[in-house]
Amino acid sequence: MADEQELPAYPIRAYQLIPDPNQPTVVALAIETDQGHSLFLATREILEDLGRDLLERAARMPFKQHQT
């Protein structure tokens, strides 16, 4: 991963993985925020690394307390 920078941050509202039958070695990752949609192309290796990194990061985060 590249060095962290000061970039605007927007909450992710939704995401979708979109396969391309004409390019079976990449998948499009569509991310929706309040500011609009962004589309990224990713290889299998990138998806595997991203998945591991997301799971590791999630495991270190506290659970959100639900108020009743």
C-alpha positions in Angstrom: 0.0 0.0 0.0 1.2 3.5 -0.7 2.1 5.9 2.1 -1.0 7.5 3.8 -1.7 11.0 2.7 -4.1 13.8 3.7 -7.1 13.0 1.4 -10.8 13.8 1.7 -12.6 10.9 3.3 -16.2 10.0 2.6 -18.3 7.2 4.2 -18.9 4.3 1.9 -22.6 3.8 1.4 -22.4 0.8 -0.9 -20.1 -1.3 -3.0 -20.4 -3.8 -5.8 -17.9 -6.1 -7.5 -18.6 -6.2 -11.2 -17.0 -8.9 -13.4 -16.2 -8.2 -17.0 -16.6 -11.3 -19.2 -14.3 -9.8 -21.7 -11.5 -9.3 -19.1 -11.6 -12.3 -16.8 -8.4 -11.3 -15.0 -9.8 -8.1 -13.5 -13.0 -7.1 -11.7 -14.4 -3.6 -11.2 -14.9 -2.4 -7.7 -17.7 0.2 -7.6 -17.9 2.3 -4.4 -20.7 4.7 -3.7 -20.5 7.7 -1.4 -22.6 10.8 -0.8 -20.3 12.5 -3.4 -21.0 9.9 -6.1 -19.6 6.7 -7.4 -16.0 5.7 -8.1 -14.9 2.7 -10.1 -11.6 0.8 -9.7 -10.2 -2.1 -11.6 -8.5 -4.8 -9.5 -6.7 -8.1 -10.2 -7.0 -11.2 -8.2 -3.8 -10.4 -6.3 -5.1 -7.0 -5.3 -8.5 -8.4 -4.2 -6.8 -11.1 -2.1 -4.5 -8.5 -0.5 -7.4 -6.1 0.1 -9.5 -8.8 1.6 -6.8 -9.8 4.1 -6.1 -6.2 5.0 -9.7 -5.4 5.6 -10.3 -8.5 7.7 -7.2 -7.7 9.8 -8.2 -4.1 10.3 -11.8 -5.1 11.2 -10.5 -7.6 13.8 -8.7 -4.7 15.6 -11.7 -2.4 15.7 -14.1 -2.4 18.7 -17.7 -3.5 18.1 -20.2 -0.7 17.8 -22.4 -0.5 20.9 -26.1 -0.7 20.0 -28.3 1.5 22.1 -31.7 0.1 23.2 
